[in-house]
């Protein structure tokens, strides 16, 4: 279900981003007044370039941006290319998240790049993200039991982001133990799974996937969305 910002983020107004103000006001990396701003905008440019937008460039941008926005305080760690065990119809498979945020006990955020511009064989990133969320829920529950000595959770809403270049879509994915067992056994769950999503309402929506976070007015809106999304990452 795609929702507007007020509904998805559960706030009437998007918060101001806590990132350094220079990132919001500097268009080109060569005009950056400090090294941190230069790195962020330079990586943004690389992630948007068709010639250089290999998977690592988008992953690099996601990492540097999340760090700059305060998603990785002490006790949390960003990692790339995390393999996750996913049991489908009784067979062990691998779901590979492009970027994950891990706190001391569990994975709390998944980032999946939309790679369809890189290869004709790449599919829709949404099913990939949902599969990763199911695998993450199972992984977190195993860790609760085997490492922490805690009971399993019956359900959890996991935070996720898909990215096409620098354009994000934000997701809240409720995963249940019933869903994990249904996927593992190859059966339909009795309860419908609802995924909530938000596409940032940038000024020129039809050009969103082309402009990305390069224009300053679009950048401010998207950064505010990242700021509001923090409350869902837990």
N, C-alpha and C positions, 0 to 999 in steps of 0.2 A: 504494500500500500504506500503510494507516494503522498507525502504530507507537506504542508507549508511549514515555514520555520517555527512559527509560534506553537503549532501542534507537535511537531517532531521534537524540538528542543525544550518544550514545556516552559517557555518564557515568552512574554509579549514582545520583548525587544532583544535583539542580539547584543551581547556584550561587546565592549571594545576589546580588541586583541591586546594581549599582554606582551606581544613581541616587540622588539626594539622599534621605536618610531621611524627610524631611518628605512626600515624594510617597507614601511607603508608609503613613504614619501619619495623614495628613490626609484626611478624607472629603469635606468641602465646600470649595469654592474660597474662600469668604468667611472661612473659618477658617485659611487658609494663612498661616504666619508669615513668608513671603518671597514676592517677586514671581515668581520662577521657578516655584515650586510653584503659585501662583495661576494662572499662565498654562497650565500643564500640565493642571490639574484643570478649569479653565474650558473649555479646548479639548476635553477629554474629554467634558464635559457637552454641548457643542454637537454633537459627533460622535454622541452617543447619542440626541439629541432627534429625534423623528420630524418635528417641525415645521421644525427648522433643519438636519437632517442632509442637506444638499445635498452633492454630491460633494466640493466644496472643503473642507467641514468635516472629513470623514474624512481627506482628504489632508493638511490642516493638522495634524491630530492625529498622523498617522503621522510627519510631518516633525519636529514638536516633540519627540515621544517618542524617536525614533531619535537625535536630537541629544543629548537629555538622558541617554541610555544610552551615549553614547560611540561611536556608529556613524560619526560624521563627524569623525575627527581630521584634523590637517593632512595634505593630500594627497588627501583624499576630499571629494566634494561631493554633496549631496542636491539632486535636481531633480524638478520635477513635469511631468506631461503630455509625456513624451518620445516622439517619433515614431520608430518603428523600421521599416525596410524589411523586408518579408516577402514572398518570392517563393513563390507557390502556383500549381501547374500552369502555370508559365511566365509568370504575370502578376504584376506588381508590386502589392503591397497594403501597407497601413500597419497595424502593430500599435502601439497607444498605451498605454504604461505610465503608471499614475497617479503613481507615485513611483519614482525610480531612485537608486541610490547608485553614484557613479562614482569610481574612483580615478584615478590619473594616466594609466592606460593603457586601462582597460576598464570596462564596466558589470559590477558584481559583486552587485547585489541589485535585485530587482523587487518592487514592491508593487502589488497590484491590488484595488480595492474591489469588494465584492459589491454591485451596484447594483440588485438585483431589487426592493428596497423603494422605489426611486425611479421605476421605470418597468416596465410589464408587458412591454416589448420587450427588456429586458435579460436576458441569459442567465446560465448558470453561470459564475462567475469562473475556475474551474479551467482549462477549455480556453483562455480568454483568456490566463491566466498562462503556460501551456505554449507557446502561440503566441509570446508575447513572449520566452520563453526561447530558442526556436529563432531568432527574429530577432536576439536579443542575441548568441547564439553566432556567427552569421554576421557581425554588425557587429564584434564583437571580433576575429574572424579577419581581416577586411578591414583593420582598423586595424593589426594585427600586421604584415601584409605591406606595406601602402602607407606607413605612418607610421614604424613601428619597424624595418622590415627584418628581421623575424623570421619563421620558418616558421609555418604554421597549426597549430593544435591539432587532434588527431583526435577529442578528446572533452573535455568539462568538465562538472562538476556545478555548476549554478547555483542560488543561493539565492533563494527567493521567499516572499512572504507574501500571502495574501488576507485581507481585512478586511470584516466585516459590522459596521458601527459601530466599536466598539473591540475586537471579538472577532477575534483572529487565528487563522489556520491556517498552520502553517509547512511549507515544501516544500523538498525537495532534488531537482532535476530534472537528470538526466544527458542532455545533448544531444551527439550525435555528428555528424561530417561526413556520414555516411551518411544520418542522419535529415534533415538540411538538404537534401541532394540529392534525397531521396525526396519531400519536401514540394514542392520546387521543380519536380520533374518529374511530380508527380501519381501516384506509384507507392507501393506499400507497401514499407517497409523490411524487409530480411530479418531484422534483429535487433529483438526486442521492446524498447520503451522502458518502463522502470519508474520511476515517480515515487513517492518516499517522502514521507509527510506526517505531521504530528502536530497533534492538537487538544489544547490545554492541559486537564489533568485538574483542573478547578476543583471546589470543594466541592459545588456544586449543579448538576450537569451538565445536567439538564433545563431549567434556567433560564439556562444560559450565554448564549444569544443575547439574552436579555432584560436580564440583569444586567450583562453586559459586564465592564468593569474598574472599575465604580463601587464595589462592596463591597470592603472592604480585604482580606479573605481571598482573593478572586478576583484582586485587583490584584497581590498578592504572587506568586501562582503564575504569572500571565502575565508579569510583569516578570522572573521567574527564567527563564522560557522564552526571552524575548528575550535575556537575558544569555548563556544557554547557546548560543543560535543564532549568536552572534558568530563562533565558530570555523568555521562553515560559510560565512561571508561572506568570500571571498578570491578 
